[in-house]
Amino acid sequence: MTEYDITDRVERVSPSATLAISNKAAELEAEGVDVVDLSVGEPDFDTPENIKDAAKEALDAGKTGYTNSQGIPELREAITEKLHDDGLDQYGPENIMVTPGGKQALFELFQTLTQEGDEVVLLDPAWVSYEAMAKIAGADLKRVDTAAHDFQLEPALDELAETVSEETDLLVVNSPGNPHGAMYSDAALEGVRDLAVEHDFLVISDEIYDEITYDGAEQTSLGSLDGMDDRTLTLNGFSKAYAMTGWRLGYFAAPEDIVDQAGKVHGHSVSCATNFVQHAGIEALQNTDEAVAEMRDAFESRRDFLVEEFESRGVDISTPQGAFYMMLPVADDDQAWCDDAISNAHVATVPGSAFGTPGYARISYANSKERLQEAIDRLEAEDLL
């Protein structure tokens, strides 16, 4: 058999743990096994009808060709309005890059801003693709653990201060976050601001879950803080809040020179986001508040249900303040626990070690209460709770 010379930048990256679990669940289901899949970060709601109608109208109007690589002007204007509502007045349409999904936006930023030997700091538990994208770009990683503080950043600021330095190039902040659902306090974000200014590094603020927050809380956008307007790269997308995962539409906002340089990566890889999908994105931003609120209320109700069910069984859960995930404390060997969960209980979860935090399993509650109850009953029957 021919041996292929695979590059170091690819070999140092592990496959996506979340996709691996999802694939195993799909294989079992193909064999006729009923799997309760709590592994995927995908809303279980259909895309709101008005968004689908806008896409159909755009298709009928012939919006099927290439667009401006940076995104159609109308969508960039709508994104700018949304960012201004979030206190990010520094951004105009020229500061926006529209991408095929938020993941592509993140990839372009890493490729543009980090290179061999650069230092990137992650806040654990951290979404799996942050590490992978940093490694593909050749960066070195440092990590700060928040699990000991109920996944909150504010109590971990001293550790963060000890971790960052003049050598730090980039910090990634995700609030509300995947996989923990924690939302960082204003004091925590101000602490990040102070360190970024002191040590002169950039911060990616991943705000993909900013519309999914609970208990009446609202997420503060990091770039709205004094001193952060020119050192924050704000990333967002349409997958989570608008149930548009398969539409592949995201964006980032950044200083214009960064957008211009990232445009080289964008133009030589994806060219542009899909034309009619961009028109659907305008509709999502402008006319979907009611549908978003309904989905958010359903997620909050499911969160409350799970917390109560776990606590009634003596399992101490950190209550998420946003997104639709929670971290379930499990055995020290979380990989083995997750293997048992899917193989024996037929419940799919993701090991916490994939996010840099062993001893936990991530549960997505983007599923009905009936299926969540079924998952708990199955785990309990297999002595996994």
C-alpha positions as CSV (number, residue, x, y, z in Angstrom):
1,M,0.0,0.0,0.0
2,T,1.2,3.5,-0.9
3,E,2.4,5.6,2.1
4,Y,1.3,9.2,1.9
5,D,3.2,12.1,3.3
6,I,0.7,13.8,5.5
7,T,1.6,17.3,6.8
8,D,2.5,17.9,10.4
9,R,-0.2,20.5,10.8
10,V,-2.9,18.0,10.0
11,E,-1.4,15.1,12.0
12,R,-1.1,17.1,15.2
13,V,-4.9,17.6,15.1
14,S,-7.3,15.0,16.5
15,P,-10.7,14.3,14.7
16,S,-13.7,16.1,16.1
17,A,-14.9,14.2,19.2
18,T,-18.4,15.5,18.8
19,L,-18.7,14.4,15.2
20,A,-17.2,11.0,16.2
21,I,-19.9,10.4,18.8
22,S,-22.6,11.6,16.4
23,N,-21.3,9.2,13.7
24,K,-21.4,6.3,16.2
25,A,-25.0,7.2,17.1
26,A,-25.9,7.3,13.4
27,E,-24.3,3.8,12.9
28,L,-26.3,2.3,15.8
29,E,-29.5,3.9,14.5
30,A,-28.8,2.4,11.1
31,E,-28.8,-1.0,12.8
32,G,-32.2,-0.3,14.3
33,V,-31.1,0.8,17.7
34,D,-33.0,3.6,19.4
35,V,-30.3,6.1,20.4
36,V,-31.1,9.2,22.5
37,D,-28.6,11.6,21.0
38,L,-27.5,14.3,23.4
39,S,-24.2,14.8,21.7
40,V,-25.0,17.3,18.9
41,G,-25.0,21.1,19.3
42,E,-27.9,21.5,17.0
43,P,-31.4,23.0,17.9
44,D,-34.1,20.4,17.4
45,F,-36.4,23.0,16.0
46,D,-37.1,23.6,12.4
47,T,-35.9,26.9,10.8
48,P,-38.7,29.5,11.3
49,E,-41.0,29.7,8.3
50,N,-40.4,33.4,7.6
51,I,-36.7,32.6,7.1
52,K,-37.4,29.7,4.8
53,D,-39.9,31.9,2.8
54,A,-37.2,34.6,2.4
55,A,-34.8,32.0,1.0
56,K,-37.5,30.7,-1.4
57,E,-38.2,34.2,-2.6
58,A,-34.5,34.8,-3.1
59,L,-34.2,31.6,-5.2
60,D,-37.2,32.6,-7.3
61,A,-35.7,36.0,-7.8
62,G,-32.5,34.3,-9.2
63,K,-30.3,35.0,-6.2
64,T,-28.1,31.9,-7.1
65,G,-24.9,33.3,-8.3
66,Y,-21.7,34.5,-6.6
67,T,-22.0,37.6,-4.4
68,N,-19.5,40.1,-3.2
69,S,-16.9,38.0,-1.4
70,Q,-17.4,39.9,1.8
71,G,-21.2,39.4,1.8
72,I,-24.1,41.2,0.2
73,P,-24.3,44.8,1.3
74,E,-27.9,44.4,2.7
75,L,-26.8,41.6,5.0
76,R,-23.7,43.4,6.2
77,E,-25.9,46.4,7.0
78,A,-28.3,44.2,9.0
79,I,-25.4,42.7,10.9
80,T,-24.0,46.2,11.6
81,E,-27.4,47.2,13.1
82,K,-27.4,44.1,15.3
83,L,-23.9,44.8,16.5
84,H,-24.8,48.4,17.3
85,D,-27.7,47.2,19.3
86,D,-25.1,45.1,21.3
87,G,-23.1,48.3,22.0
88,L,-20.5,47.6,19.3
89,D,-20.7,51.0,17.6
90,Q,-17.1,50.7,16.2
91,Y,-18.3,48.3,13.5
92,G,-19.6,49.3,10.1
93,P,-20.4,47.2,7.0
94,E,-16.7,47.5,6.0
95,N,-15.8,45.6,9.2
96,I,-18.0,42.6,8.5
97,M,-17.0,39.4,6.8
98,V,-19.9,37.0,6.0
99,T,-18.8,33.4,5.9
100,P,-20.3,29.9,5.2
101,G,-20.9,29.2,8.9
102,G,-19.3,30.5,12.1
103,K,-16.7,27.8,12.0
104,Q,-15.3,29.2,8.7
105,A,-15.2,32.7,10.3
106,L,-13.1,31.3,13.1
107,F,-10.9,29.4,10.8
108,E,-10.2,32.5,8.7
109,L,-9.3,34.5,11.9
110,F,-6.9,31.8,13.1
111,Q,-5.2,31.6,9.7
112,T,-4.9,35.4,9.5
113,L,-3.7,36.1,13.0
114,T,-1.7,33.2,14.2
115,Q,1.3,31.3,12.9
116,E,4.1,28.9,13.9
117,G,5.0,29.5,17.6
118,D,2.4,32.1,18.4
119,E,0.8,31.7,21.8
120,V,-3.0,31.2,22.0
121,V,-4.8,30.9,25.4
122,L,-8.0,28.9,25.8
123,L,-10.4,28.9,28.7
124,D,-11.2,25.2,29.6
125,P,-13.5,23.6,29.0
126,A,-13.3,25.0,25.5
127,W,-15.1,24.0,22.3
128,V,-13.1,21.3,20.5
129,S,-12.4,23.2,17.3
130,Y,-10.5,26.1,19.0
131,E,-7.6,23.8,19.8
132,A,-7.7,22.2,16.3
133,M,-7.7,25.5,14.4
134,A,-4.9,26.9,16.6
135,K,-2.8,23.8,15.9
136,I,-3.4,23.9,12.2
137,A,-2.2,27.4,12.2
138,G,1.0,26.3,14.1
139,A,0.2,28.1,17.3
140,D,1.2,26.9,20.8
141,L,-1.5,26.5,23.4
142,K,-1.9,27.6,27.0
143,R,-5.0,26.7,29.0
144,V,-6.8,28.0,32.0
145,D,-9.2,25.7,33.9
146,T,-12.6,27.1,35.0
147,A,-14.2,23.8,36.0
148,A,-13.2,24.2,39.7
149,H,-15.2,27.5,39.7
150,D,-18.5,26.1,38.3
151,F,-17.1,27.1,34.8
152,Q,-17.1,30.8,35.7
153,L,-14.2,33.0,34.6
154,E,-14.3,35.6,37.4
155,P,-12.9,33.3,40.1
156,A,-10.2,32.1,37.6
157,L,-8.9,35.6,36.7
158,D,-5.8,35.2,38.9
159,E,-4.9,32.1,37.1
160,L,-5.5,33.8,33.7
161,A,-3.3,36.7,34.9
162,E,-0.5,34.1,35.6
163,T,-1.0,32.5,32.2
164,V,-1.0,35.4,29.8
165,S,2.1,37.5,29.2
166,E,3.8,39.7,26.7
167,E,4.2,36.5,24.7
168,T,0.5,36.0,24.3
169,D,-0.9,36.7,20.9
170,L,-4.5,35.7,21.2
171,L,-7.2,34.7,23.8
172,V,-10.5,33.0,22.9
173,V,-13.5,33.9,25.0
174,N,-16.9,32.1,24.5
175,S,-19.8,33.4,26.6
176,P,-22.3,31.9,26.8
177,G,-20.1,29.0,26.2
178,N,-19.9,25.5,24.7
179,P,-19.7,23.0,26.4
180,H,-20.6,24.5,29.8
181,G,-23.4,27.0,29.2
182,A,-21.8,29.4,31.6
183,M,-22.1,33.2,30.9
184,Y,-19.2,35.3,32.2
185,S,-19.9,38.2,34.5
186,D,-19.1,41.8,33.5
187,A,-16.4,41.8,36.1
188,A,-14.8,38.8,34.4
189,L,-14.9,40.5,31.0
190,E,-13.5,43.6,32.5
191,G,-10.7,41.5,33.9
192,V,-10.0,40.1,30.4
193,R,-10.0,43.7,29.1
194,D,-7.4,44.8,31.6
195,L,-5.1,41.9,30.8
196,A,-5.5,42.3,27.0
197,V,-4.6,46.0,27.3
198,E,-1.7,45.4,29.7
199,H,-0.1,42.7,27.6
200,D,-1.3,43.9,24.2
201,F,-3.0,40.8,22.8
202,L,-6.1,40.3,20.7
203,V,-9.3,38.5,21.8
204,I,-11.7,36.5,19.8
205,S,-15.1,36.9,21.3
206,D,-17.3,34.0,20.1
207,E,-20.8,35.1,20.7
208,I,-22.7,32.4,18.8
209,Y,-25.0,31.8,21.7
210,D,-25.7,35.4,22.6
211,E,-29.4,35.1,21.9
212,I,-29.8,32.0,24.1
213,T,-29.6,33.2,27.7
214,Y,-31.8,32.4,30.7
215,D,-33.3,33.9,33.8
216,G,-33.6,37.3,32.1
217,A,-29.9,37.8,31.9
218,E,-28.3,39.4,28.9
219,Q,-24.8,38.7,27.6
220,T,-22.3,41.6,27.4
221,S,-20.4,41.9,24.2
222,L,-16.7,42.0,25.0
223,G,-15.9,44.5,22.3
224,S,-18.3,47.0,23.9
225,L,-15.9,47.6,26.8
226,D,-13.7,50.6,26.9
227,G,-10.3,49.7,25.4
228,M,-11.5,46.7,23.5
229,D,-12.9,48.2,20.3
230,D,-9.8,47.7,18.3
231,R,-8.5,44.5,19.9
232,T,-11.7,42.4,19.9
233,L,-12.7,40.1,17.0
234,T,-16.4,39.5,17.4
235,L,-17.7,36.2,15.9
236,N,-21.3,35.1,15.5
237,G,-23.6,33.2,13.2
238,F,-27.1,32.0,12.5
239,S,-26.9,28.3,13.3
240,K,-27.9,28.3,17.0
241,A,-30.3,31.2,17.7
242,Y,-32.2,30.7,14.4
243,A,-32.0,26.9,14.0
244,M,-30.1,27.3,10.8
245,T,-27.3,24.8,11.3
246,G,-27.4,23.4,7.8
247,W,-27.7,26.7,6.1
248,R,-24.1,27.5,6.9
249,L,-24.0,31.2,7.5
250,G,-21.8,33.1,10.0
251,Y,-19.7,36.2,10.2
252,F,-17.0,38.0,12.1
253,A,-16.5,41.7,12.8
254,A,-13.0,43.2,13.1
255,P,-10.8,46.2,12.3
256,E,-10.9,46.8,8.6
257,D,-7.2,45.9,8.0
258,I,-7.9,42.4,9.5
259,V,-11.0,42.0,7.4
260,D,-8.9,42.9,4.3
261,Q,-6.2,40.4,5.1
262,A,-8.7,37.6,6.1
263,G,-10.4,38.3,2.8
264,K,-7.4,36.6,1.1
265,V,-8.1,33.4,3.0
266,H,-11.8,33.8,2.3
267,G,-11.5,34.5,-1.4
268,H,-9.0,31.7,-2.1
269,S,-11.1,29.1,-0.2
270,V,-14.9,29.6,-0.1
271,S,-15.2,32.7,-2.4
272,C,-18.5,33.7,-0.7
273,A,-21.4,32.5,1.4
274,T,-24.4,31.2,-0.5
275,N,-26.4,34.0,-2.2
276,F,-30.0,33.1,-1.3
277,V,-28.9,32.0,2.2
278,Q,-27.5,35.5,2.8
279,H,-31.0,36.9,2.0
280,A,-32.5,34.5,4.5
281,G,-30.0,35.8,7.0
282,I,-31.4,39.3,6.7
283,E,-34.9,38.0,7.5
284,A,-33.5,36.1,10.5
285,L,-32.0,39.3,11.9
286,Q,-34.9,41.6,11.3
287,N,-38.1,39.6,11.8
288,T,-37.6,36.5,13.9
289,D,-37.5,37.8,17.5
290,E,-40.7,36.0,18.5
291,A,-39.5,32.6,17.2
292,V,-36.2,33.0,18.9
293,A,-37.9,33.8,22.2
294,E,-40.1,30.6,21.9
295,M,-37.0,28.4,21.3
296,R,-35.1,30.1,24.1
297,D,-38.1,29.5,26.5
298,A,-38.2,25.8,25.5
299,F,-34.4,25.5,26.1
300,E,-34.7,27.1,29.5
301,S,-37.6,24.8,30.5
302,R,-35.5,21.8,29.5
303,R,-32.5,23.1,31.5
304,D,-34.7,23.4,34.6
305,F,-36.1,20.0,34.1
306,L,-32.6,18.4,33.8
307,V,-31.2,20.2,36.7
308,E,-34.1,19.1,38.9
309,E,-33.9,15.5,37.7
310,F,-30.2,15.2,38.2
311,E,-30.3,16.9,41.6
312,S,-33.1,14.6,42.8
313,R,-30.6,11.7,42.1
314,G,-27.8,13.4,44.1
315,V,-25.9,14.6,41.0
316,D,-24.6,18.1,41.5
317,I,-24.9,20.1,38.3
318,S,-23.7,23.6,37.6
319,T,-26.8,25.4,36.2
320,P,-26.1,26.8,32.8
321,Q,-27.0,30.4,32.1
322,G,-27.0,30.1,28.3
323,A,-26.6,27.9,25.2
324,F,-28.1,24.5,25.5
325,Y,-25.4,22.4,27.1
326,M,-24.5,21.2,30.6
327,M,-21.5,19.4,32.0
328,L,-22.4,16.2,33.9
329,P,-19.9,15.0,36.4
330,V,-19.0,11.4,35.7
331,A,-16.2,8.9,36.4
332,D,-12.6,10.0,36.1
333,D,-12.3,8.1,32.9
334,D,-14.9,10.1,31.1
335,Q,-14.2,8.5,27.7
336,A,-15.0,5.1,29.1
337,W,-18.2,6.5,30.8
338,C,-19.3,7.9,27.4
339,D,-18.5,4.7,25.7
340,D,-20.6,2.8,28.2
341,A,-23.4,5.4,27.9
342,I,-23.8,4.9,24.1
343,S,-22.9,1.2,23.9
344,N,-25.1,0.0,26.8
345,A,-27.6,2.8,27.6
346,H,-27.8,4.0,24.0
347,V,-27.4,7.6,25.1
348,A,-24.9,9.7,23.2
349,T,-22.9,12.3,25.1
350,V,-19.4,13.8,24.5
351,P,-16.5,13.2,26.9
352,G,-15.3,16.3,28.8
353,S,-11.7,15.5,28.0
354,A,-12.5,16.5,24.4
355,F,-12.9,20.0,25.7
356,G,-9.9,19.9,28.0
357,T,-11.9,19.0,31.1
358,P,-11.8,15.3,32.0
359,G,-14.3,13.9,34.5
360,Y,-17.4,15.3,32.8
361,A,-19.7,14.5,29.9
362,R,-21.3,17.2,27.9
363,I,-25.0,16.9,27.4
364,S,-26.9,18.8,24.8
365,Y,-30.5,19.5,25.8
366,A,-31.6,20.4,22.3
367,N,-34.1,17.5,22.6
368,S,-37.6,17.1,23.9
369,K,-38.3,16.6,27.6
370,E,-39.6,13.1,26.8
371,R,-36.3,12.1,25.2
372,L,-34.4,13.7,28.0
373,Q,-36.3,11.7,30.6
374,E,-35.7,8.6,28.5
375,A,-32.0,9.3,28.6
376,I,-31.9,9.8,32.4
377,D,-33.9,6.6,32.9
378,R,-31.5,4.6,30.7
379,L,-28.4,6.0,32.3
380,E,-29.8,5.2,35.7
381,A,-30.8,1.7,34.7
382,E,-27.1,1.1,33.7
383,D,-25.8,2.5,37.0
384,L,-24.2,5.4,35.2
385,L,-25.8,8.0,37.5
